[in-house]
Amino acid sequence: MLQISDAQFSSKVLKSKKLVLVMFSAPWCSVCKPVTKMLESLETDASICKIDIESDPLMAQEYEIKSLPTIVLFKGGEAIDQVSGNVSSDKLLKIINDA
């Protein structure tokens, strides 16, 4: 999983030719830890990125992230799906495969 900043968001997410899952998280988020582990073991061709909303809050504001963790799926530079909370790997794989 690639840790990205607000400054890298455009090049790593919006300009990517692949599907990109972006997990919005924060160090104090207890649910984010198991979701991070699940994402690290997820078998997918999609790129997986993580952004800390405390150190890089701009993209969280831009995409109106209200709860953590929130995972947003991007395709062709557009947010096409979003899930929040302790989501299962099966649900994420379904979202990716349906994209």
For each residue, the residues with C-beta under 8 A, 3 or more apart:
1: 23 36 39 40 48 49 50
2: 12 47 48 49 50
3: 49 50 51 52
4: 8 9 12 13 22 49 50 51 56
5: 8 9 51 55 56
6: 9 51 56 57 58 59
7: 56
8: 4 5 11 12
9: 4 5 6 12 13 14 51 59
10: 13 14 15
11: 8 14 15
12: 2 4 8 9 15 16 20 47 49
13: 4 9 10 16 20 22 49 74 77
14: 9 10 11 74 77
15: 10 11 12 77
16: 12 13 19 20 47 74 77
17:
18: 45 46 47
19: 16 45 46 47 73 74 75 96 99
20: 12 13 16 46 47 48 49 73 74 75
21: 39 44 46 47 48 49 71 72 73 74 92 96
22: 4 13 49 50 51 59 71 72 73 74
23: 1 32 35 36 39 48 49 50 51 69 70 71
24: 51 53 59 60 63 65 68 69 70 71 72
25: 29 32 35 36 50 51 52 53 68 69
26: 29 32 52 53 54 68
27: 52 54
28: 54
29: 25 26 32 33 68 69
30: 33
31: 34 35 68 69 85 86
32: 23 25 26 29 35 36 68 69
33: 29 30 36 37
34: 31 37 38 86
35: 23 25 31 32 38 39 69 71 86 87
36: 1 23 25 32 33 39 40 50 69
37: 33 34 40 41
38: 34 35 41 42 88 89 92
39: 1 21 23 35 36 42 48 50 71 92
40: 1 36 37 48
41: 37 38 89
42: 38 39 48 89 92 93
43:
44: 21 48 92 93 96
45: 18 19
46: 18 19 20 21 73 96
47: 2 12 16 18 19 20 21
48: 1 2 20 21 23 39 40 42 44
49: 1 2 3 4 12 13 20 21 22 23
50: 1 2 3 4 22 23 25 36 39
51: 3 4 5 6 9 22 23 24 25 56 59 60
52: 3 25 26 27 55 56
53: 24 25 26 56 57 60 65 68
54: 26 27 28 57
55: 5 52
56: 4 5 6 7 51 52 53 59 60
57: 6 53 54 60 61
58: 6 61 62
59: 6 9 22 24 51 56 62 63
60: 24 51 53 56 57 63 65
61: 57 58 64 65
62: 58 59
63: 24 59 60 72 79 82
64: 61
65: 24 53 60 61 68 70
66: 70 84
67: 70 84 85
68: 24 25 26 29 31 32 53 65 84
69: 23 24 25 29 31 32 35 36 84 85
70: 23 24 65 66 67 82 83 84
71: 21 22 23 24 35 39 82 83 84 87 92
72: 21 22 24 63 79 81 82
73: 19 20 21 22 46 79 80 81 82 95 96 99
74: 13 14 16 19 20 21 22 77 78 79 80
75: 19 20 78 80 99
76:
77: 13 14 15 16 74
78: 74 75
79: 63 72 73 74 82
80: 73 74 75 99
81: 72 73 95 98 99
82: 63 70 71 72 73 79
83: 70 71 87 91 92 95
84: 66 67 68 69 70 71 87
85: 31 67 69
86: 31 34 35
87: 35 71 83 84 91 92
88: 38 91 92
89: 38 41 42 92 93
90: 93 94
91: 83 87 88 94 95
92: 21 38 39 42 44 71 83 87 88 89 95 96
93: 42 44 89 90 96 97
94: 90 91 97 98
95: 73 81 83 91 92 98 99
96: 19 21 44 46 73 92 93 99
97: 93 94
98: 81 94 95
99: 19 73 75 80 81 95 96
